[in-house]
Amino acid sequence: MEYERLKQRVSKTLETNEIQSALVGVSGGADSVCLLRCLIDIAAERGVQLTAIHAEHDLRTEAPLDAAFVETLCSRFHVPLIHRKVHVTRQGSIEAAARAVRYEAFEEAYRTCEADALFLAHHLNDQAETVLMRMIRGSGLTGISGMSEKSRYGGMLIVRPFLSVPRSDIEAALSQLSQTWITDSTNEDTEYTRNYLRHEILKPLASRFPGSLAGIARTAEIAALEDDFLADQTTRFLTNYAVQEGPNRFMEKQALLLQHPALQRRAIRAFLKSYADISYDKTLEIIDALKERHKTVNVSEQTSVFITEKYIHVLFPTEPLAAPDVFYAVQPYRGQPMDGKRTQAVPTSLLKQTEVRCGKVGDRFVPFGKHTAVSLGRYLIEKKIDLPFRKTIPLLTLGDMVLWIPGVDASELTRIQEGMDDACLLTVNRRLPWQLNRTEE
């Protein structure tokens, strides 16, 4: 029997995910009613706590009748029901707005009944419609992967045990149970995108090419696997070649240019995800800008990408930066080797007068081996230190004189004179602004 086969699918989902408390969305349509009936039988057999949630939209005059049907059904089988009336704004996409408020109701109910998972009755036809909609919009692998049998939304675990089941099997199962359901009158309104695709595209397609809906769903499964692989490769790349926390958010440009174009696009989108959900065209604009030595691309009102010879920086509003009080370890200097970048000796008497801060206008610097002070800003430009990095280097200073630029150079003023026996060796113990997490350079 179709019903027994569907019930086994639901039972396996419960077992695989170790679900003891289930929340099920019930609209009153065939798919959600069938899922509810399966869960009712399984909950009784396995001792699972079951709660239903019905979100009553204010889009149709018959919505209260749908709610009454669900209430009667749940009462008949003694299933606790959470009934929420939700308001759908008429601005923009009504379908998207309805989904948003519906999921808000789901989240509230999920917390209230302390559910382990939310069961939704999306099926094969829904999956085909979703994939086609996203293809029309020009989605990549992530989009045409469609819905997943198991996913996360906020704090909810969502499971869809019917995702590979055609609507005809669900209706056949309900007929075997002599179970009625409600048909949403708006499902016939082809003004809605999903309904148009369902009636005008997918129905004729399935009639002309039997099995085509399953083929579309299989494409989504393949896309999901390949999307997962590329997502993993993107994460690995960003871990090795980008910094996404702290005052400096940047990525190595040359490392990105060496990647396949598919990974380039993904890396840029993932890198900027916290600041803006950038479009495909904007992504290509940034990739095209990589050919320039210096280029700025605005990605939102508050955020821009600043491309230099070596790096791709994210520029965003920040509070005035304060350098760490201590960015180095101190030990007595006994003639140990030093490089002036990560290690530098400083006379003790001089060190006692210093402060640690970021650079400011008017700072000067006497390069090691020289005797004339130069502008700190100009010196850092000559050293090809990008502007975002220049603003965040913790400097060892004495008034407006910079004694040490960690990672760059030490001042002539720190020179240890022959016979001096009272000096300290400073060793950088923090990541410098341009350092990747994977390196020590």
Buried (B, 14 or more C-beta within 10 A) or exposed (E): EBBEEBBEBBBEBBEEBEBBBBBBBBBBBBBBBBBBBBBBBBBEEEEBBBBBBBBBBEBEEEBEEBBBBBBEBBEEBEBEBBBBBBEBEEEEEBBEBBEEBBBBBBBEBBEEBEBBBBBBBBBBBBBBBBBBBBEEEEBBBBBBBBBBBBEEEEEBBBBBBBBBBBBEBBBBBBEEBEBEBBEBEBEEEEEBBBBBBBBEBBEEBBEEEEEBBBEBBEBBBEBBEEBEEBBEBBEEBBEEBBBBEEBBBBBBBEBBEEBEEBBBBBBBBBBBEEBBEBEEEBBBBBBEBBEEEEBEBEBEEEBBBBBBEBBBBBBBEEEEEEBEEEBBEEEEBEEEEBEBBBBBBBBBEBBEEBEBBBBEEEBBBBBBEEEEBEEBBEBBEEEEBBBBBBBBBBBBBBEEBBBBBBBBBBBBBBBBEEEEEEBBBBBBEEBBBBBBEEEEE
